[in-house]
């Protein structure tokens, strides 16, 4: 039976994640501290790896008990409190050489998909299949490229998580432990996974190889109508407001229906 094998939060959008053993569901249906901060430039546009690829060269290490982040760039590290976000903005203003601002939303975070703003889900079996397409990449590199929140163990079938959504416009209900979820659709990817998550170097053949192999290996149970193209990986979800205050933790089993 599928179960939660990894839980990863990304407190500052576009930076490194942090693995946790459990996480609380917020009133906004998000995982507490996931994408709680986002960086913006002077024009009000998001500072992320699509527009600012050098952000991938910045390392972030979190202590969520102390609410601190260690930011390392150009061989220098600083420790900043998450309760002083303006200092984080100052770090990135200095790093990019232009004004950078920060916004905070602990309740809902800053998800990539505003309509389906729950955590993204993938299985270890899927990562292993994608690694077969790209033998030079480690599992850790793939995790950093696709940045899923929940990784399922116990899945014998590749792309098992494609069971967690149905045709467009429908809701697919399932539970992880005590928490109810609605599966909505496969997650369309951007250009970020084509970049090395440490150096930001682009693999120009990554997307074309991925699309070709994803189409060839699409499982028979996947809702084909949800794939306008085949550059999709992970599942976008919603957590209903009724689940606020509950916890997800490692080992929670997945129940369909």
Backbone torsions as a table, in degrees:
resi	resn	phi	psi	omega
1	UNK	NA	133.6	178.3
2	UNK	-60.1	145.8	179.8
3	UNK	-148.9	163.2	179.2
4	UNK	-75.0	116.0	179.1
5	UNK	-100.3	-29.3	177.2
6	UNK	-141.9	140.7	173.0
7	UNK	-123.6	119.4	-176.8
8	UNK	-127.0	129.7	176.9
9	UNK	-109.3	151.3	178.4
10	UNK	-125.7	79.1	-172.1
11	UNK	-55.3	-42.1	176.2
12	UNK	-107.7	116.3	-175.7
13	UNK	-53.3	133.2	178.4
14	UNK	83.6	-6.1	176.9
15	UNK	-99.2	179.5	-179.5
16	UNK	-56.6	155.5	175.4
17	UNK	-94.9	176.8	176.3
18	UNK	-136.8	129.4	178.2
19	UNK	-81.2	139.2	-180.0
20	UNK	-131.2	161.4	179.0
21	UNK	-92.2	-22.9	175.2
22	UNK	-155.1	159.9	-179.0
23	UNK	-152.1	143.8	-179.3
24	UNK	-88.1	145.8	175.5
25	UNK	-87.4	129.2	-178.5
26	UNK	-83.9	171.8	177.4
27	UNK	-63.5	-24.8	179.8
28	UNK	-88.7	6.9	179.3
29	UNK	76.4	23.5	177.8
30	UNK	-109.3	169.5	171.2
31	UNK	-85.2	129.5	-176.3
32	UNK	-54.9	127.5	179.4
33	UNK	80.0	-3.1	178.0
34	UNK	-78.0	126.5	-178.0
35	UNK	47.9	39.1	-178.9
36	UNK	-73.2	-20.6	179.5
37	UNK	-127.0	144.0	175.0
38	UNK	-138.2	143.5	-178.6
39	UNK	-97.8	144.9	-179.0
40	UNK	-136.0	150.3	175.6
41	UNK	-91.5	-175.9	-174.7
42	UNK	-65.1	-25.5	179.6
43	UNK	-84.3	-0.5	179.8
44	UNK	85.0	11.8	179.1
45	UNK	-94.1	146.7	-176.8
46	UNK	-64.2	133.9	172.7
47	UNK	-88.8	101.6	-177.9
48	UNK	-138.7	-179.3	-173.9
49	UNK	-71.1	-18.0	176.8
50	UNK	-70.6	-41.1	-174.8
51	UNK	-101.5	-25.8	-179.6
52	UNK	-128.7	72.9	-175.0
53	UNK	-58.2	-24.3	179.5
54	UNK	-66.3	-11.4	176.2
55	UNK	-64.6	-23.2	178.7
56	UNK	-68.3	-16.7	179.6
57	UNK	-85.2	-5.9	178.3
58	UNK	-91.0	128.1	177.8
59	UNK	-97.1	141.5	179.1
60	UNK	-129.8	130.5	175.6
61	UNK	-127.2	130.2	-171.3
62	UNK	-111.7	147.8	165.6
63	UNK	-124.0	96.9	-174.3
64	UNK	-75.8	-15.4	173.4
65	UNK	-73.7	-41.1	178.5
66	UNK	-89.6	-7.9	-178.3
67	UNK	57.2	52.6	177.6
68	UNK	-128.7	158.3	173.4
69	UNK	-131.8	136.2	171.3
70	UNK	-97.5	119.3	179.1
71	UNK	-109.1	127.0	-178.2
72	UNK	-123.0	127.2	176.4
73	UNK	-152.3	142.0	179.0
74	UNK	52.7	40.7	175.7
75	UNK	64.5	20.8	175.9
76	UNK	-125.7	138.1	-178.3
77	UNK	-120.9	140.1	173.7
78	UNK	-129.5	147.6	175.5
79	UNK	-107.3	125.5	-175.6
80	UNK	-128.6	139.9	175.6
81	UNK	-74.7	137.1	175.4
82	UNK	-67.9	-12.5	176.2
83	UNK	-86.8	1.7	175.8
84	UNK	-126.7	64.3	-173.8
85	UNK	-61.9	-25.9	178.9
86	UNK	-62.1	-29.5	177.5
87	UNK	-71.2	-32.0	174.4
88	UNK	-65.4	-44.1	178.0
89	UNK	-60.2	-39.8	179.0
90	UNK	-63.5	-39.7	178.2
91	UNK	-58.4	-46.2	-177.0
92	UNK	-77.0	-27.3	172.8
93	UNK	-62.4	-43.6	177.6
94	UNK	-66.7	-40.0	-176.4
95	UNK	-66.0	-44.6	-177.0
96	UNK	-89.3	-12.8	-179.5
97	UNK	71.9	29.1	176.9
98	UNK	-155.6	159.3	-178.7
99	UNK	-62.9	130.6	176.1
100	UNK	-127.6	135.1	-178.7
101	UNK	-117.4	163.8	-177.0
102	UNK	-131.7	141.4	174.0
103	UNK	-118.9	153.7	-176.9
104	UNK	-130.2	135.7	174.3
105	UNK	-148.1	93.8	-177.8
106	UNK	-71.2	-29.4	-173.8
107	UNK	-74.2	-48.3	-174.8
108	UNK	-116.8	-16.5	-177.5
109	UNK	70.0	-168.3	179.0
110	UNK	-125.1	73.5	-176.8
111	UNK	-71.3	159.1	176.2
112	UNK	-70.1	-33.0	-179.7
113	UNK	-111.9	102.9	-176.1
114	UNK	-66.8	-29.7	-178.3
115	UNK	-79.0	-34.8	-179.1
116	UNK	-121.1	76.4	-163.6
117	UNK	-95.1	10.7	177.3
118	UNK	-76.4	-179.7	-179.7
119	UNK	-66.6	150.5	175.7
120	UNK	-88.7	148.2	-172.9
121	UNK	-128.4	138.3	175.1
122	UNK	-145.8	168.4	176.6
123	UNK	-114.0	154.1	175.8
124	UNK	-61.9	-35.5	178.9
125	UNK	-59.6	-36.8	178.0
126	UNK	-67.6	-45.5	177.8
127	UNK	-58.7	-38.4	-179.7
128	UNK	-67.2	-35.4	176.5
129	UNK	-67.2	-44.9	178.8
130	UNK	-63.6	-35.2	176.4
131	UNK	-62.6	-32.1	177.2
132	UNK	-63.7	-31.7	177.9
133	UNK	-74.4	-27.3	-176.5
134	UNK	-128.3	74.7	-173.4
135	UNK	-57.3	-23.7	-178.3
136	UNK	-77.9	-11.7	-176.6
137	UNK	-98.2	139.3	176.7
138	UNK	-84.0	164.8	174.6
139	UNK	-60.3	-39.0	-179.6
140	UNK	-62.7	-39.6	178.1
141	UNK	-63.9	-41.2	179.0
142	UNK	-65.7	-39.5	177.1
143	UNK	-60.8	-41.3	-179.5
144	UNK	-70.4	-28.6	-179.9
145	UNK	-75.3	-40.8	-172.7
146	UNK	-100.0	-17.8	163.7
147	UNK	55.8	43.9	176.2
148	UNK	-73.9	147.9	176.2
149	UNK	-79.4	-41.5	-173.8
150	UNK	-120.3	124.4	176.5
151	UNK	-113.0	124.6	-176.3
152	UNK	-92.6	130.1	167.8
153	UNK	-97.1	174.3	176.5
154	UNK	77.0	13.0	179.2
155	UNK	-101.1	114.3	-179.9
156	UNK	-79.6	-29.3	-177.9
157	UNK	-90.1	137.7	172.0
158	UNK	-65.2	141.5	-178.3
159	UNK	59.8	32.7	178.4
160	UNK	-55.4	-34.5	-176.8
161	UNK	-64.2	-15.4	175.8
162	UNK	-66.8	-8.1	172.6
163	UNK	-74.4	-14.8	-169.9
164	UNK	-89.6	15.2	172.1
165	UNK	-146.4	157.7	-179.7
166	UNK	-120.3	-160.2	-179.2
167	UNK	-64.1	159.2	-177.4
168	UNK	-55.8	140.7	178.4
169	UNK	87.6	0.6	-179.5
170	UNK	-112.5	162.1	176.8
171	UNK	-113.1	130.8	177.1
172	UNK	-111.2	116.8	-173.3
173	UNK	-95.3	137.6	174.4
174	UNK	-154.9	171.1	179.9
175	UNK	-129.9	147.3	168.4
176	UNK	-120.3	110.6	-173.1
177	UNK	60.9	-121.1	-177.4
178	UNK	-98.3	4.0	-172.8
179	UNK	-104.7	127.6	177.3
180	UNK	-83.7	140.9	178.5
181	UNK	-128.4	157.5	167.6
182	UNK	-121.5	118.6	175.0
183	UNK	-83.6	133.7	-173.6
184	UNK	-113.4	-50.1	-173.9
185	UNK	-169.3	165.0	173.7
186	UNK	-72.0	150.4	-174.1
187	UNK	-86.2	115.8	175.3
188	UNK	-71.6	135.7	-175.1
189	UNK	-99.7	157.6	177.4
190	UNK	-104.6	-162.1	-178.0
191	UNK	-78.7	-13.4	-173.1
192	UNK	-57.6	-43.7	-179.2
193	UNK	-62.7	-14.1	177.0
194	UNK	-75.9	-11.2	-177.0
195	UNK	-99.3	143.2	171.8
196	UNK	-61.0	127.0	-173.6
197	UNK	-71.1	-6.2	177.9
198	UNK	-109.5	-40.2	-176.1
199	UNK	-100.2	-17.8	-176.0
200	UNK	73.5	5.8	179.2
201	UNK	-66.0	137.9	-176.1
202	UNK	-88.9	135.5	169.0
203	UNK	-97.8	104.2	-172.5
204	UNK	-67.2	-19.0	-179.7
205	UNK	-97.9	-2.8	-173.8
206	UNK	-60.0	-50.5	-174.2
207	UNK	-65.7	-44.7	-178.3
208	UNK	-65.0	-40.0	177.0
209	UNK	-64.7	-44.6	-179.4
210	UNK	-60.0	-49.7	-177.8
211	UNK	-59.4	-45.4	-179.9
212	UNK	-60.8	-47.0	-176.6
213	UNK	-73.6	-35.3	178.9
214	UNK	-64.0	-40.4	178.1
215	UNK	-65.4	-41.3	-178.2
216	UNK	-67.6	-30.0	-174.0
217	UNK	-108.3	9.9	179.8
218	UNK	-57.6	124.6	-175.9
219	UNK	-69.7	152.2	-177.1
220	UNK	-64.2	-21.3	-178.7
221	UNK	-87.1	-5.8	-178.5
222	UNK	-72.2	142.3	177.0
223	UNK	-75.7	94.7	-172.0
224	UNK	-58.4	-33.4	-178.5
225	UNK	-62.7	-15.2	179.2
226	UNK	-83.8	-6.8	-177.1
227	UNK	-104.7	93.1	173.7
228	UNK	-71.4	-21.2	171.8
229	UNK	-152.9	178.9	-173.9
230	UNK	-109.2	17.0	175.0
231	UNK	-92.6	62.9	179.8
232	UNK	-128.2	140.2	172.5
233	UNK	-157.2	140.8	-175.0
234	UNK	83.0	169.7	-178.7
235	UNK	-120.5	132.7	174.0
236	UNK	-86.2	139.3	-174.1
237	UNK	-133.8	171.0	169.0
238	UNK	-129.2	139.0	170.2
239	UNK	-107.5	117.3	-178.6
240	UNK	-60.1	154.4	-179.2
241	UNK	-61.8	-21.9	178.7
242	UNK	-64.1	-16.7	-174.1
243	UNK	-92.9	-0.3	-179.0
244	UNK	-55.9	133.8	178.1
245	UNK	92.7	-13.9	177.1
246	UNK	-78.1	169.9	-178.9
247	UNK	-123.4	142.7	164.6
248	UNK	-100.6	145.1	176.8
249	UNK	-147.3	160.2	179.1
250	UNK	-56.4	138.9	179.4
251	UNK	93.6	-14.4	177.8
252	UNK	-57.2	132.4	-178.2
253	UNK	-89.3	150.8	180.0
254	UNK	-95.4	131.7	178.2
255	UNK	-122.8	126.3	179.6
256	UNK	-81.6	150.3	173.9
257	UNK	89.9	NA	NA
